[in-house]
Amino acid sequence: MQHERLADILQNIVQALEKHGIFYASLKQGEETKTDDLGRPFYYWKDEELREIFESLNFKVLDSYQNESIANSDDVWLSYILRKFGNF
């Protein structure tokens, strides 16, 4: 997911969730963007920047963890269980 689109996409999720609704998000850890051999773009994220976005949208991180990718041991997934707060 492109960096400049994430907040808008999460805002749509905020609107779809009921008050105190919970959802799961998982994104690849790293920096910048890379393209694989098939020409597919991959967007990488830092934990700090994701947490800032979550907080700005009134999400509370209930749990988070990192997993090594099954497909490629060089890839790490940042995973979050988030709860919506407020009347948004």
N, C-alpha and C positions, 0 to 999 in steps of 0.2 A: 504494500500500500504506500502510495506516495506520501512523503512527509507533509506536504502542504494540504493534503486532503484528509488527514487523520482526524483532526478536530471536528470538521464538518460531518464526517461519517459517525464519529462518536456522539455528536449532538443529535443525530437522527436516532441513535440507539437510546439516548437519554429520553427522547420524546416517546419512544415506543415502550419503554419500561414503566411498570407501575411504580408507585412510591416505594422506596426501599428495595426495588428490584435488583436482582443479581445477574451478572453475566461473566463470561470467561473470554479473555483475550490472550492471544499468543502471537508474538512477532519475533523475527530473527534479530539476534544481538550483533552489533557491530557498528560500523560507520559508513556513511555514504550509500552509494548504489553500485551494484555490480550486475553484469549481464552474463548469463551462462552461454554455453556453446550453441544452444538453440535460439539465442537472441532474446530470451526472457529476462526482463529486469527484476532485480531483487533489491528491496529497500531495507536497510539495516537501521537498528535503533539502539539507543543507550537507555538504560534503566532510568536515569535521572530525568531525561527529557520526556519519557513516557509518564512518569509519576507527576511531572509538572502539568502535563496535558490532562491527566485524569483528575487532578486536584482542581484545575481551572473549570472543569465541567461538573464539579461536585460529586465525584466518585471517591469512595473510600476503598483503599486496597485492603481486602480481608486476608488475602494470602498471595504469595508470589514465590516462584521458584524458577530454576533454570534447568533445562534438559538438553542433553546432547542429541543431535539429530540422528535418527536411525539411518537415514539415507546417506549422510555425510558427517563423519565425526568431527569435521572442522567447524560445523555449524552448531550454534547454541540458540535455543529458543527461550525467550523471556515469556513466562506465562503468569497471568494475573487473574484472580477472582475479585471482582469489583462489585460494590454495592452503591446504588444511586441514593443520594441524600438530597433533601430539600423538596420543594414543590414544583419542580421543573417538568 
